[in-house]
């Protein structure tokens, strides 16, 4: 077990989504935090010294778009290694001993001090990393549920997912704890800061949690896809922010290849540094955990080494597995029609290499049309759509599934002048999906049929109103393979 620092934020948001979905996402936070009502009288203040809490939603907190500051610490509390966590409210009397004389210091705690802090940005301006936002989110989840967050996390997330070495509180049952020498931060009481940085977990639990997110174990697939999206961009070209994902954009071969997104969350507390990485492109989750006085430098080097090696390997394996299932030639069951289609795989992905329809080279037809419109292409790549249909082919049910694909016509984006272009020409390709059409069906609309073992045995270019069956490339357990061959 390690401390996972700010990866705790993922557990906090996940708890909210598992229990309430997006029901409260756009609610104003003042509905759930009565302490913020005290700030209402400040709204008439024409200065920029006070946060307008009435403009901040729960989703703003979760996506780092609230505009409020990173932390709130005062000299007498803060939840770090040397100070106790600030209470939610109330007044604390501190007795300070100095040269045998006693002095008392009255101070207002968390909310009383927080209301005096100036905003950093107006809400929904730009992402600002805020631990304060997730502490408030913890309070809000408790207000909505009427249950302490630690109990809700345990009952709705940790227990159902069997995350037995993940805990909200400081562990008490002796286990495989990783505690560096010195002031490690292991026993640091984070109090109400736990939703933002206080949870403990293990490398196996954290990776399993990432896998469960990918598999939509508790959230529905559409809820998972909605959650794993950017909310805003940062000043860096390769980093966007989600809720509360830190989304890194890279290439499948590191320096070249297709664009991939890594949904990550880093964490740091005391001598602990950790990283969770989830890749929807490859269906993989991994965790990296370090502890010790140089753990910050170590995890930076370790994560780069792991990803530099892992991403190209996963890309090659993904292409290999996809080709094993999909590559091959598909033909009409009526040889007189002279209709066939060949799928192959290269570094760009699943490619329509050859397409003959009733003796006509249809790829050449599409290329001629594209050239006339000034948009010639070099590759016709099939991309999955997350749309699946009940199995039914030629009026007969089979143990298969039908998956919809769309063709992406990749163009040569090189500039003959060699000059750098501000407007990347590839950025326009997204607007060409679902065109052109013939008889109300787009040319790029395909359905592929898979047998029970996951091997493709038929493809339907829907614009042709015909299904083609695999005749080579590993037809697998296709119910039609014997008949066609």
C-alpha positions in Angstrom: 0.0 0.0 0.0 1.0 3.6 -0.8 -0.5 7.0 -0.4 -1.9 8.0 -3.8 -2.2 11.8 -3.3 -4.4 13.5 -5.8 -5.4 10.3 -7.6 -8.0 10.4 -4.7 -9.8 13.0 -6.9 -10.7 10.2 -9.4 -12.3 8.2 -6.6 -14.3 11.2 -5.4 -15.7 12.0 -8.9 -16.3 8.3 -9.6 -18.3 8.0 -6.3 -20.5 11.0 -7.4 -21.1 9.5 -10.9 -21.8 5.9 -9.6 -24.4 7.1 -7.2 -26.0 10.1 -9.1 -24.7 10.1 -12.7 -24.9 13.6 -14.2 -28.1 14.5 -12.3 -26.4 17.3 -10.2 -23.5 18.2 -12.5 -24.9 21.6 -13.4 -26.3 22.5 -9.9 -24.9 25.6 -8.2 -22.7 24.6 -5.3 -24.4 27.1 -3.0 -27.4 24.8 -2.9 -25.4 22.3 -0.9 -22.9 24.4 1.1 -24.8 26.8 3.5 -21.5 28.3 4.5 -21.3 29.9 1.1 -24.5 31.8 1.7 -22.4 34.1 3.8 -20.7 35.2 0.6 -24.0 36.4 -0.9 -23.7 39.8 0.7 -20.4 40.3 -1.0 -21.8 40.0 -4.6 -22.4 43.7 -4.7 -18.7 44.3 -4.2 -17.4 45.8 -7.5 -13.9 44.7 -6.8 -12.3 41.4 -7.9 -11.4 40.4 -4.4 -14.3 37.9 -3.8 -15.4 34.7 -5.5 -18.9 34.8 -6.9 -19.9 31.4 -5.6 -23.4 31.6 -7.2 -21.7 31.1 -10.6 -19.9 27.9 -9.8 -21.4 24.5 -10.5 -20.5 21.0 -9.2 -19.2 20.2 -12.7 -16.9 23.3 -12.5 -15.4 21.9 -9.3 -14.9 18.4 -10.8 -13.3 19.7 -14.1 -11.0 22.3 -12.5 -12.9 25.2 -14.0 -14.2 26.8 -10.9 -11.6 29.5 -11.0 -10.9 29.3 -7.2 -7.5 28.9 -5.7 -5.4 25.8 -5.4 -5.3 25.5 -1.6 -6.4 27.3 1.6 -3.9 27.1 4.4 -3.6 29.3 7.4 -0.7 29.3 9.8 -2.5 27.2 12.4 -3.9 24.5 10.2 -3.8 23.1 6.7 -3.5 19.3 6.8 0.2 19.1 5.8 2.9 17.2 7.5 3.4 19.7 10.3 -0.1 21.1 10.9 -3.5 19.5 11.7 -6.3 19.6 9.0 -8.6 22.6 9.2 -12.0 21.9 10.5 -15.1 22.7 8.4 -16.3 25.4 10.7 -16.1 26.7 14.2 -13.6 28.6 16.2 -10.5 27.0 17.7 -8.6 28.4 20.7 -4.9 27.7 20.5 -2.7 28.0 23.6 0.8 28.8 22.6 3.7 28.4 25.0 6.5 30.9 24.8 9.0 31.6 27.6 6.6 30.3 30.2 3.9 32.9 29.2 0.6 31.9 27.6 -1.0 33.7 24.8 -4.2 32.7 23.1 -5.0 33.1 19.4 -8.5 33.0 18.1 -9.0 32.2 14.4 -11.8 31.3 12.1 -11.3 28.0 10.3 -11.8 26.7 6.9 -14.9 28.3 5.4 -14.4 31.5 7.3 -11.0 32.0 5.8 -11.9 30.6 2.4 -14.6 33.3 1.9 -11.9 35.9 2.2 -9.8 34.5 -0.6 -9.8 36.2 -4.0 -10.7 34.2 -7.2 -7.9 33.3 -9.6 -10.1 33.3 -12.7 -13.8 33.7 -13.5 -15.5 30.3 -13.7 -15.2 28.4 -17.0 -12.3 30.6 -18.1 -9.3 28.2 -18.0 -8.4 25.2 -15.8 -6.8 26.0 -12.5 -5.5 23.1 -10.4 -7.5 23.3 -7.2 -7.4 21.0 -4.2 -10.0 23.3 -2.6 -12.5 22.4 -5.3 -12.4 18.7 -4.4 -12.6 19.3 -0.7 -15.8 21.2 -1.4 -16.9 18.4 -3.8 -16.5 16.0 -0.9 -18.8 18.1 1.3 -21.4 18.3 -1.5 -21.5 14.6 -2.1 -22.1 14.1 1.7 -24.9 16.8 1.5 -26.6 15.1 -1.5 -26.3 11.5 -0.1 -26.8 12.3 3.6 -23.9 9.9 4.2 -20.3 10.4 5.1 -18.1 10.2 2.1 -15.9 7.5 3.5 -18.9 5.2 4.0 -20.4 6.0 0.6 -17.0 5.3 -1.1 -16.8 2.0 0.8 -20.3 0.8 0.1 -20.7 1.9 -3.5 -17.2 1.7 -5.0 -14.5 -0.2 -2.9 -16.7 -3.1 -1.8 -18.4 -3.7 -5.2 -15.1 -3.6 -7.1 -13.3 -5.7 -4.5 -10.6 -3.1 -3.9 -9.5 -4.6 -0.7 -6.3 -2.6 -0.3 -7.8 0.8 -0.9 -8.9 2.8 2.1 -10.1 6.3 2.9 -8.6 6.3 6.4 -5.1 5.7 7.7 -4.7 1.8 7.7 -4.9 0.1 11.0 -4.5 -3.6 10.1 -0.9 -4.2 9.5 -0.2 -5.1 5.8 2.3 -4.6 3.1 2.8 -0.9 3.7 5.5 1.1 1.9 6.8 3.7 4.4 10.1 5.5 3.6 12.4 6.6 6.3 12.0 10.1 7.8 8.9 12.3 7.5 7.1 10.1 4.9 3.6 11.5 5.2 2.2 8.0 5.8 0.5 9.0 9.1 -0.4 12.5 8.0 -4.1 13.1 8.9 -5.6 14.8 5.9 -9.0 15.2 7.5 -11.5 16.8 5.2 -8.8 17.0 2.5 -9.0 13.3 2.0 -11.3 13.6 -1.1 -8.6 15.6 -2.8 -5.4 13.9 -1.7 -5.7 11.5 1.3 -6.6 8.0 0.0 -4.4 4.9 0.3 -4.2 2.2 -2.3 -2.0 -0.5 -3.8 -0.5 -0.8 -7.3 -2.8 -3.8 -8.1 -5.9 -2.1 -6.8 -5.2 1.1 -8.7 -4.6 -0.7 -12.0 -7.7 -2.8 -11.4 -9.7 0.3 -10.7 -8.5 1.7 -14.0 -9.5 -1.5 -15.8 -13.0 -1.4 -14.2 -13.4 2.2 -15.5 -12.5 1.0 -19.0 -14.9 -2.0 -18.8 -17.8 0.2 -17.5 -18.2 -2.2 -14.6 -20.4 0.3 -12.7 -21.0 3.2 -15.0 -22.8 2.5 -18.3 -20.6 2.6 -21.5 -22.2 5.9 -22.5 -21.6 7.4 -19.0 -18.0 6.2 -19.2 -17.5 7.8 -22.6 -19.1 11.0 -21.4 -16.8 11.1 -18.4 -13.6 10.4 -20.4 -13.7 13.6 -22.5 -11.7 16.8 -22.2 -13.4 19.7 -20.5 -10.9 22.3 -21.4 -7.4 22.8 -22.8 -4.2 24.1 -21.2 -1.5 26.3 -22.6 0.4 23.1 -23.6 -0.5 21.7 -27.1 -0.4 18.1 -25.7 -2.4 18.5 -22.4 -6.1 18.9 -21.9 -8.1 18.6 -18.6 -11.1 16.5 -17.8 -13.0 15.7 -14.6 -10.4 15.5 -13.2 -8.4 13.8 -15.9 -5.0 15.1 -17.1 -5.2 14.1 -20.8 -2.0 13.7 -22.7 -2.0 13.6 -26.5 0.8 11.6 -28.1 1.6 9.6 -31.2 1.3 5.8 -31.4 4.9 5.5 -32.4 5.9 8.4 -30.0 7.3 10.6 -32.8 4.9 9.6 -35.6 1.8 7.5 -36.2 -1.8 8.2 -35.3 -2.9 10.4 -32.4 -3.7 8.7 -29.1 -5.1 10.0 -25.8 -3.8 8.9 -22.5 -6.2 9.7 -19.6 -4.0 10.1 -16.6 -4.1 11.3 -13.0 -1.0 12.0 -11.0 -0.7 12.2 -7.3 1.8 13.5 -4.7 1.7 13.7 -0.9 4.7 13.6 1.5 7.3 11.3 0.0 4.8 9.5 -2.2 4.3 10.1 -6.0 2.0 8.0 -8.2 0.4 7.9 -11.6 -2.7 6.2 -13.1 -2.8 5.9 -16.9 -5.9 4.7 -18.8 -5.8 4.2 -22.6 -9.1 3.8 -24.3 -7.3 3.3 -27.6 -5.7 0.1 -26.3 -8.0 -0.9 -23.5 -5.2 -0.8 -21.0 -4.8 0.6 -17.5 -1.5 0.9 -15.6 -0.4 2.3 -12.3 3.1 3.5 -11.2 3.8 4.1 -7.6 7.0 5.5 -5.9 8.0 6.4 -2.4 11.1 8.0 -1.0 12.8 11.4 -0.8 13.5 11.4 -4.6 10.2 9.8 -5.6 9.1 12.9 -7.6 12.2 12.6 -9.9 11.9 8.8 -10.0 8.3 8.7 -11.2 9.0 11.3 -13.9 11.7 9.1 -15.3 9.9 5.8 -14.7 6.7 6.9 -16.3 8.5 8.2 -19.4 10.5 5.0 -19.8 7.4 2.8 -19.4 5.3 4.7 -21.8 8.1 5.1 -24.4 8.3 1.3 -24.5 4.7 0.4 -23.9 2.9 2.6 -26.4 4.6 1.3 -29.6 4.3 -2.3 -28.3 0.6 -1.9 -27.6 0.1 -0.3 -31.1 1.8 -3.2 -32.8 -0.1 -5.8 -30.8 -3.4 -3.9 -31.4 -2.8 -3.9 -35.2 -1.8 -7.5 -35.1 -4.9 -8.6 -33.3 -7.2 -6.5 -35.4 -5.7 -7.9 -38.6 -5.9 -11.4 -37.3 -9.6 -10.9 -37.0 -10.4 -8.6 -39.9 -7.8 -8.8 -42.7 -8.7 -10.7 -45.8 -10.8 -10.7 -48.9 -14.6 -10.7 -48.8 -16.7 -11.7 -51.9 -20.3 -11.8 -53.0 -22.0 -15.2 -52.6 -23.0 -14.7 -56.3 -19.7 -15.0 -58.3 -21.4 -13.5 -61.3 -21.6 -10.1 -59.6 -17.8 -9.8 -59.5 -18.0 -7.9 -56.2 -15.2 -8.1 -53.6 -13.4 -6.1 -50.9 -10.0 -6.6 -49.3 -9.1 -5.3 -45.9 -5.4 -5.0 -44.8 -3.5 -3.4 -42.0 -0.7 -0.9 -42.0 0.6 1.7 -39.5 -2.4 3.9 -40.3 -4.9 1.2 -39.2 -7.5 -1.0 -40.8 -7.4 -0.1 -44.5 -9.7 -0.8 -47.5 -7.0 -1.9 -49.9 -9.3 -3.0 -52.8 -13.0 -2.5 -53.5 -14.7 -3.9 -56.6 -18.4 -3.5 -57.1 -20.0 -5.4 -60.0 -16.7 -5.2 -61.9 -16.1 -1.5 -61.2 -13.1 -0.4 -59.2 -15.0 1.6 -56.6 -12.0 3.0 -54.9 -11.0 4.6 -58.2 -14.5 6.0 -58.5 -14.3 7.6 -55.0 -10.8 8.9 -55.8 -12.0 10.5 -59.0 -14.9 12.2 -57.1 -12.5 13.4 -54.4 -10.0 14.8 -56.9 -12.8 16.8 -58.6 -13.6 18.4 -55.3 -10.0 19.1 -54.6 -9.7 16.5 -51.8 -7.8 13.5 -53.1 -7.0 10.8 -50.5 -4.2 8.3 -50.0 -5.8 5.9 -47.5 -9.3 4.7 -46.8 -9.3 3.7 -43.1 -12.1 2.0 -41.2 -12.9 3.3 -37.7 -15.2 1.6 -35.2 -18.2 3.7 -34.0 -19.2 1.9 -30.7 -22.4 1.0 -32.4 -23.4 -2.7 -32.2 -26.5 -4.4 -33.5 -28.4 -7.7 -32.7 -27.1 -10.6 -34.8 -29.3 -11.3 -37.8 -28.0 -12.1 -41.3 -29.9 -13.2 -44.4 -33.0 -13.6 -42.2 -31.2 -16.2 -40.0 -30.0 -15.6 -36.5 -26.4 -16.7 -35.8 -24.1 -16.5 -32.8 -22.5 -13.3 -34.0 -22.5 -9.6 -33.5 -22.6 -6.7 -36.0 -20.4 -3.7 -35.5 -20.7 -0.4 -37.4 -17.6 1.2 -38.9 -17.1 4.5 -40.7 -14.4 5.0 -43.4 -12.0 7.9 -42.9 -10.4 9.2 -46.1 -6.9 10.2 -45.0 -5.3 12.8 -47.2 -1.7 13.7 -47.9 -1.2 16.7 -45.5 2.4 17.5 -46.6 2.9 21.1 -47.9 4.7 21.2 -51.1 6.2 24.6 -50.2 7.7 23.2 -47.0 6.2 26.0 -45.0 4.5 25.4 -41.6 0.7 25.9 -41.8 -1.3 27.5 -38.9 -4.4 25.6 -40.0 -3.6 21.8 -40.0 -5.3 20.4 -43.0 -6.1 17.1 -41.2 -8.3 19.1 -38.8 -10.9 19.4 -41.4 -11.4 15.6 -41.9 -13.9 15.3 -39.1 -16.4 17.3 -41.0 -16.4 14.9 -44.0 -17.8 12.0 -42.1 -21.2 10.7 -43.5 -20.6 12.1 -47.0 -21.2 11.7 -49.9 -24.5 9.8 -50.0 -26.2 7.6 -52.5 -29.8 6.6 -51.9 -29.7 8.1 -48.3 -26.8 5.9 -47.3 -23.2 7.3 -47.1 -20.3 5.8 -48.9 -18.4 5.5 -45.7 -21.0 3.3 -43.9 -19.9 -0.3 -43.2 -21.1 -3.1 -41.0 -18.8 -6.0 -40.1 -20.1 -9.3 -38.8 -18.1 -11.2 -36.2 -18.6 -14.8 -35.0 -18.7 -15.9 -31.4 -14.9 -16.1 -31.3 -14.5 -12.5 -32.4 -13.3 -13.2 -36.0 -14.9 -11.3 -38.8 -16.7 -13.4 -41.4 -18.7 -10.8 -43.5 -18.7 -7.2 -44.3 -21.6 -5.0 -45.6 -20.7 -1.8 -47.5 -24.2 -0.5 -46.9 -24.2 1.8 -49.9 -24.0 -1.3 -52.1 -27.0 -3.0 -50.4 -25.0 -6.3 -50.4 -23.1 -8.4 -47.9 -19.7 -9.9 -48.8 -18.3 -13.0 -47.1 -14.7 -13.7 -46.2 -13.0 -16.2 -48.5 -9.4 -15.9 -47.1 -7.4 -14.3 -44.3 -8.8 -16.7 -41.7 -12.5 -17.0 -41.8 -12.4 -18.6 -38.4 -15.7 -20.1 -37.2 -17.9 -18.2 -39.8 -21.1 -20.1 -40.2 -20.8 -19.3 -43.9 -17.1 -20.2 -44.4 -17.7 -23.7 -45.7 -20.5 -22.7 -48.0 -18.6 -19.7 -49.5 -15.2 -21.5 -50.0 
